[in-house]
């Protein structure tokens, strides 16, 4: 009987502790540190995404050399250099892992992709890390108004 009560108490304690360790929602429209665009983070398309989040360039906040027709000229894949940046995916395959989201981030300014970690830091703040090996660079993104 005592063993059963201990097991129940442990199970209840674990169940109550889990929401505190869960990744907070990151969906919404976000302005990166450069304040040059608005990134829309939403569930990735298609049934294969299985709850993953993706981010696309929703609109530009600063003039681009090609205007709204700016192309992905720095993409390492020559076939993708004709793709428009507006609407392109820069955050891909983010899945919850504890209290963070892990996936890939693409920087159209240099055409490189990085391992990335994002975390909600408050009502209007998102911490975004891009990493190469053990080295990461962190930016703070703000909710778009």
C-alpha positions as CSV (number, residue, x, y, z in Angstrom):
1,X,0.0,0.0,0.0
2,X,2.8,2.5,0.9
3,X,4.7,1.6,-2.2
4,X,1.6,2.2,-4.3
5,X,1.1,5.7,-2.7
6,X,4.7,6.6,-3.3
7,X,4.4,5.6,-6.9
8,X,1.2,7.7,-7.3
9,X,2.9,10.7,-5.7
10,X,5.9,10.3,-8.0
11,X,3.7,10.1,-11.0
12,X,1.7,13.2,-10.0
13,X,4.9,15.1,-9.3
14,X,6.3,14.2,-12.7
15,X,3.1,15.2,-14.4
16,X,3.0,18.5,-12.7
17,X,6.7,19.2,-13.5
18,X,6.4,18.5,-17.2
19,X,4.5,21.7,-18.3
20,X,7.3,23.9,-16.8
21,X,9.8,22.1,-18.9
22,X,7.8,22.3,-22.1
23,X,8.8,24.6,-24.9
24,X,6.7,27.7,-25.0
25,X,4.8,28.5,-28.2
26,X,6.8,30.5,-30.8
27,X,4.2,31.0,-33.4
28,X,3.6,34.6,-34.6
29,X,5.2,37.4,-36.5
30,X,8.7,38.4,-35.3
31,X,11.1,41.2,-36.2
32,X,14.8,40.0,-36.2
33,X,17.5,42.1,-34.5
34,X,18.4,43.8,-37.8
35,X,14.8,45.0,-38.1
36,X,14.9,44.4,-41.8
37,X,12.0,42.0,-42.2
38,X,9.0,40.3,-40.4
39,X,9.3,36.5,-40.0
40,X,6.1,34.5,-39.8
41,X,6.6,31.4,-37.6
42,X,3.8,28.8,-38.0
43,X,3.4,25.1,-38.4
44,X,5.3,23.7,-41.3
45,X,3.1,22.6,-44.2
46,X,2.3,19.0,-45.1
47,X,1.5,15.9,-43.1
48,X,5.2,14.9,-42.8
49,X,6.0,17.9,-40.6
50,X,4.5,16.3,-37.5
51,X,4.1,19.4,-35.4
52,X,7.3,21.1,-36.6
53,X,7.4,24.9,-36.9
54,X,8.8,26.9,-39.8
55,X,9.5,30.6,-40.4
56,X,9.1,32.5,-43.7
57,X,9.9,36.0,-44.7
58,X,6.5,37.6,-44.4
59,X,7.5,41.2,-45.5
60,X,10.5,43.4,-45.8
61,X,10.9,46.4,-43.4
62,X,13.8,47.9,-45.3
63,X,14.2,48.5,-49.1
64,X,15.8,45.5,-50.8
65,X,18.0,45.8,-53.9
66,X,15.4,43.9,-55.9
67,X,12.4,45.3,-54.1
68,X,9.8,42.8,-53.2
69,X,11.0,40.7,-56.1
70,X,14.5,40.2,-54.4
71,X,15.9,36.8,-55.3
72,X,17.9,34.3,-53.2
73,X,21.1,35.2,-55.1
74,X,23.5,33.9,-52.4
75,X,21.9,30.4,-52.2
76,X,24.6,27.7,-52.6
77,X,22.3,25.8,-54.9
78,X,22.3,27.5,-58.3
79,X,18.8,26.2,-59.1
80,X,17.4,28.1,-56.0
81,X,19.1,31.5,-56.8
82,X,16.0,32.5,-58.9
83,X,13.6,31.9,-55.9
84,X,12.0,35.0,-54.4
85,X,13.1,35.8,-50.9
86,X,9.6,37.1,-49.9
87,X,7.8,34.0,-48.7
88,X,10.9,31.9,-48.6
89,X,11.6,29.6,-45.6
90,X,14.4,30.6,-43.3
91,X,13.5,28.6,-40.2
92,X,12.8,24.9,-40.9
93,X,12.0,21.8,-39.0
94,X,11.8,23.2,-35.5
95,X,10.6,20.7,-33.0
96,X,10.1,21.0,-29.3
97,X,13.0,19.6,-27.2
98,X,12.4,20.3,-23.5
99,X,12.0,24.1,-23.1
100,X,13.5,25.0,-26.5
101,X,12.8,24.4,-30.2
102,X,15.6,22.9,-32.4
103,X,15.9,23.1,-36.1
104,X,17.8,24.9,-38.9
105,X,18.1,28.6,-39.8
106,X,19.0,29.9,-43.2
107,X,20.7,33.3,-43.7
108,X,19.9,34.6,-47.2
109,X,22.6,37.3,-46.8
110,X,25.4,34.7,-47.0
111,X,23.5,31.6,-48.3
112,X,24.5,29.5,-45.3
113,X,22.3,27.3,-43.0
114,X,23.0,26.7,-39.3
115,X,21.8,24.5,-36.5
116,X,19.5,26.6,-34.5
117,X,17.8,26.8,-31.1
118,X,14.9,29.2,-30.4
119,X,13.3,29.9,-27.1
120,X,10.4,32.2,-26.0
121,X,11.9,34.6,-23.4
122,X,8.7,36.5,-22.5
123,X,5.5,37.8,-24.0
124,X,7.2,39.7,-26.8
125,X,10.7,38.3,-27.0
126,X,12.2,35.4,-28.8
127,X,15.9,34.2,-28.4
128,X,17.3,32.9,-31.6
129,X,20.7,31.1,-31.7
130,X,22.5,30.0,-34.9
131,X,25.3,27.5,-34.2
132,X,28.3,26.1,-36.0
133,X,29.7,23.2,-33.8
134,X,29.9,24.4,-30.2
135,X,29.9,28.1,-31.2
136,X,26.6,30.0,-31.3
137,X,25.5,33.5,-32.0
138,X,22.4,34.8,-30.3
139,X,19.9,37.4,-31.4
140,X,16.8,38.7,-29.7
141,X,13.7,39.0,-31.9
142,X,10.7,41.1,-30.9
143,X,7.0,40.5,-31.6
144,X,5.9,42.4,-34.7
145,X,3.3,45.1,-34.1
